[in-house]
Amino acid sequence: FDTGCTGMSISTSLFNERYSIARERRENNLWGNVELQFSTVSGGVSSLNAKKPLTTTLDDSPWGKKLDGHLIVLGLAFLEGHEMTVDID
């Protein structure tokens, strides 16, 4: 299974939002230690993180204007030290 991404690809709107915050706070870099947390079916929390992931923007959201949200594609940098299982029925 290959995500096709090494670092992180995000929606342009999310990138611009983070860029504005970083400039306002005079931060040295845009993406330091990035951590994403997901709720599990069993009620726990699973975390993935990467240090300074290579980050690119996505031009358009794949769902068009139907959903107001951000898209984040995680790559291999977030899977280091983890195992991933993909169940396909």
C-alpha positions as CSV (number, residue, x, y, z in Angstrom):
1,F,0.0,0.0,0.0
2,D,1.5,3.3,-1.0
3,T,0.0,6.7,-0.1
4,G,2.0,8.3,-3.0
5,C,3.2,11.0,-0.6
6,T,6.3,11.3,1.5
7,G,5.4,14.2,3.8
8,M,2.1,15.9,3.9
9,S,-0.2,17.4,1.3
10,I,-2.9,19.8,2.5
11,S,-5.7,21.9,1.1
12,T,-4.5,25.4,0.0
13,S,-6.9,27.1,2.4
14,L,-5.4,25.2,5.4
15,F,-1.9,26.1,4.2
16,N,-2.8,29.8,3.9
17,E,-4.4,29.8,7.3
18,R,-1.3,28.2,8.9
19,Y,1.0,30.6,7.0
20,S,-0.9,33.7,8.3
21,I,-0.7,32.4,11.9
22,A,3.0,31.7,11.6
23,R,3.7,35.2,10.2
24,E,1.7,36.8,12.9
25,R,3.6,34.9,15.7
26,R,6.9,35.4,13.9
27,E,7.6,31.7,13.9
28,N,10.8,30.4,12.4
29,N,9.2,27.6,10.4
30,L,5.7,26.6,9.2
31,W,5.7,23.0,10.1
32,G,7.7,21.9,13.1
33,N,6.5,18.8,14.9
34,V,3.1,17.9,13.3
35,E,0.8,15.6,15.3
36,L,-2.6,14.3,14.2
37,Q,-4.9,12.4,16.6
38,F,-7.7,10.2,15.6
39,S,-10.5,8.7,17.7
40,T,-10.6,4.9,17.5
41,V,-13.8,2.7,17.4
42,S,-12.9,1.4,20.9
43,G,-12.9,4.9,22.3
44,G,-9.1,5.4,22.4
45,V,-6.9,7.8,20.6
46,S,-4.3,7.0,17.9
47,S,-1.6,9.6,17.1
48,L,0.7,10.0,14.1
49,N,3.4,12.6,14.0
50,A,6.3,13.8,11.9
51,K,9.1,16.3,12.4
52,K,9.2,19.1,9.7
53,P,7.4,17.0,7.0
54,L,7.8,18.1,3.4
55,T,4.5,19.9,2.8
56,T,2.8,20.7,-0.5
57,T,-0.6,22.1,-1.3
58,L,-3.5,20.5,-3.2
59,D,-5.1,22.6,-5.9
60,D,-8.7,21.6,-5.6
61,S,-10.7,19.5,-3.1
62,P,-11.8,16.2,-4.7
63,W,-15.4,16.7,-3.4
64,G,-15.8,20.1,-5.0
65,K,-18.0,22.6,-3.1
66,K,-20.1,19.9,-1.5
67,L,-18.1,19.8,1.8
68,D,-16.6,22.7,3.7
69,G,-13.5,21.3,5.2
70,H,-9.8,20.7,4.8
71,L,-8.0,17.7,3.2
72,I,-4.8,16.4,4.7
73,V,-2.9,13.6,3.0
74,L,-0.3,11.9,5.2
75,G,2.8,10.2,3.8
76,L,5.5,7.9,4.8
77,A,7.0,10.4,7.3
78,F,4.0,9.9,9.5
79,L,4.1,6.1,9.4
80,E,7.7,5.7,10.6
81,G,7.8,3.3,13.5
82,H,4.2,2.2,12.9
83,E,2.5,-0.7,11.1
84,M,-0.5,-0.1,8.9
85,T,-3.1,-2.6,8.0
86,V,-5.6,-2.1,5.2
87,D,-8.8,-4.2,5.3
88,I,-10.6,-4.3,2.0
89,D,-13.9,-6.2,1.8
